[in-house]
Amino acid sequence: MQPELIHIKSEDESTIDSSFISTVRLTNYALQGEYLLKTFVFQNNIYNVDSDITIPFNYAATNRAGILTSGFYTASELASHMQSIMNTESGTSNFTVTLNSKTGKFTWTSAVGEFTLTIGTERIRRLLGFTSTGAKASASLTLTSDMLITMSYPKMSINVKINDSNHIVDNNDFACTFNIPMTVGYGLNEVFQAEDRNKIVIDFGTQPKKNIKVQFLDADDEPVNTQGLFEIVLQKIK
């Protein structure tokens, strides 16, 4: 017989695929029918820079792409990292990337020759502080971002999908099981308590399921790597 409250922990027996979908194998029971989400806890180990983020740029009439190393960066640390990557990819020491302490913006400078950054996605646009995507050409060997750099990611909240159950639609019209406001910093536990006035019911269907799949997504509906640490408390209702 199933307990009234079911505790599912990612650390019990789980795998993570390339889309950062965590699959937890349930060893003591199967999920079947409808369950009320009571609590969801995850550790905020979300990097603000992932390895899938590249900095494409053209220099000396050659297209190049610097792949950022995954990690949690301050803005000044990211500036130093971009400088190192651009110099490595160009085979020179001509590039300098700095963070202006007064304006909070990045400035890219080439000692020799003009260059162009290509901002291909919304996430890269926000990360580097531009107001639009597309080619950003230097002028007089210098390029400066448009906006104040903020390294918080995800900025306000994160979407969670459990077994592809779509319970709500967020402000950007992306469907998910529920949305968690981000209230803690990197390395701390985010605790989401489902409230009675806003019940979240997850239907696992009529066939018993021995696996539960959990995926985190950002404001652009892109998968987020949380390093796979979470705990779910469910209550059987049907």
SVG drawing of the C-alpha trace seen along z (x, -y; Angstrom):
<svg xmlns="http://www.w3.org/2000/svg" viewBox="-10 -55 59 57">
<polyline fill="none" stroke="black" stroke-width="0.4" points="0.0,0.0 1.3,-3.5 2.0,-5.9 -0.2,-9.1 2.8,-11.2 5.4,-10.0 8.9,-11.4 11.0,-11.2 14.6,-12.1 16.9,-12.6 19.8,-11.1 18.0,-7.7 18.4,-6.3 18.5,-8.8 20.1,-9.6 20.3,-12.8 20.2,-13.0 21.6,-15.6 18.4,-17.8 19.0,-17.8 15.9,-15.6 16.4,-13.8 14.8,-10.3 14.3,-8.9 13.6,-5.2 11.0,-4.3 11.9,-1.1 9.2,-0.7 6.0,-1.7 4.6,-2.9 2.8,-6.2 -0.7,-5.9 -3.6,-8.3 -3.6,-11.8 -1.3,-13.3 -1.2,-16.7 2.1,-18.4 2.9,-19.3 6.6,-20.4 9.4,-20.7 12.9,-21.4 16.0,-21.8 19.5,-23.0 20.3,-26.1 23.4,-24.9 22.4,-26.5 25.3,-27.9 24.8,-31.4 27.1,-30.3 26.8,-26.9 29.2,-25.3 26.6,-25.5 27.1,-29.3 29.5,-30.4 30.9,-33.8 31.0,-33.9 33.1,-36.7 34.8,-37.7 38.4,-38.9 41.0,-39.3 38.3,-38.3 37.9,-34.9 34.8,-33.6 35.7,-32.2 33.7,-30.8 34.8,-30.8 33.1,-28.3 32.6,-29.5 33.5,-27.1 30.5,-26.2 30.5,-27.9 29.0,-30.5 30.7,-33.8 30.7,-37.4 30.6,-40.0 34.3,-40.8 35.2,-37.1 33.2,-36.6 35.0,-39.6 38.3,-38.0 37.1,-34.6 35.9,-36.1 39.2,-38.0 41.1,-34.7 38.9,-32.8 39.0,-35.5 42.7,-35.7 43.1,-32.0 40.7,-31.7 42.3,-34.5 45.8,-33.3 46.8,-36.7 46.9,-38.8 45.1,-41.7 41.8,-41.5 40.9,-43.1 37.5,-42.7 36.7,-44.8 33.7,-45.6 33.2,-49.3 32.6,-49.7 30.6,-52.9 28.3,-51.9 28.2,-48.1 28.8,-47.4 31.2,-45.2 33.8,-46.8 35.6,-44.7 38.8,-46.3 41.1,-45.1 44.7,-46.4 44.9,-45.8 42.0,-45.5 38.2,-45.8 36.0,-42.9 32.4,-41.8 30.5,-39.9 27.5,-37.8 24.7,-37.6 22.8,-34.6 20.3,-33.9 18.3,-35.7 20.3,-34.2 23.6,-35.4 22.0,-38.8 21.0,-39.1 24.3,-37.7 26.4,-40.2 24.1,-43.1 22.8,-43.9 19.3,-45.1 19.0,-43.0 20.5,-40.0 22.6,-40.0 26.0,-41.3 27.7,-43.9 30.6,-45.6 33.3,-47.5 34.0,-51.1 37.5,-52.5 38.6,-49.0 36.0,-49.2 32.6,-47.7 30.5,-48.4 27.4,-46.6 24.0,-48.4 22.9,-47.5 23.9,-47.0 25.3,-43.5 23.5,-41.2 24.7,-37.7 21.6,-36.4 20.2,-33.5 17.4,-32.5 16.4,-36.1 13.0,-35.8 11.7,-32.2 12.2,-28.8 9.7,-26.4 9.5,-22.8 8.0,-19.9 7.2,-16.6 6.5,-13.8 5.6,-16.4 2.5,-17.4 1.4,-20.9 -0.5,-22.5 0.1,-26.2 1.3,-28.6 3.9,-31.1 4.1,-34.8 5.9,-33.9 3.3,-31.4 5.4,-28.4 3.6,-25.4 5.0,-23.7 3.8,-21.8 4.6,-24.7 6.7,-27.8 9.1,-28.5 10.1,-32.0 13.9,-32.2 14.5,-33.6 17.9,-32.2 21.4,-32.5 23.7,-30.0 24.3,-26.8 21.3,-27.3 18.1,-25.3 14.9,-26.7 11.8,-25.4 8.5,-25.6 5.3,-24.9 2.2,-24.4 -0.7,-26.4 -4.2,-25.1 -5.7,-27.9 -3.5,-27.1 -3.4,-23.3 -1.1,-21.6 -2.4,-18.2 -0.1,-15.9 -1.8,-13.0 0.4,-10.0 -2.2,-8.2 -3.9,-4.9 -0.8,-2.7 1.5,-2.4 4.8,-4.3 8.1,-3.3 9.9,-6.3 9.4,-10.0 11.0,-12.6 11.8,-16.1 13.1,-19.0 13.9,-22.6 13.5,-25.3 14.3,-29.0 12.2,-32.0 13.1,-31.1 11.9,-27.5 15.5,-26.3 16.6,-23.3 18.6,-24.3 21.2,-22.2 20.5,-22.2 23.1,-19.4 20.2,-17.1 19.5,-17.6 15.9,-17.8 13.2,-16.3 9.4,-16.0 6.6,-15.4 3.3,-14.1 0.0,-13.2 -2.3,-10.6 -5.8,-12.0 -7.3,-9.6"/>
</svg>
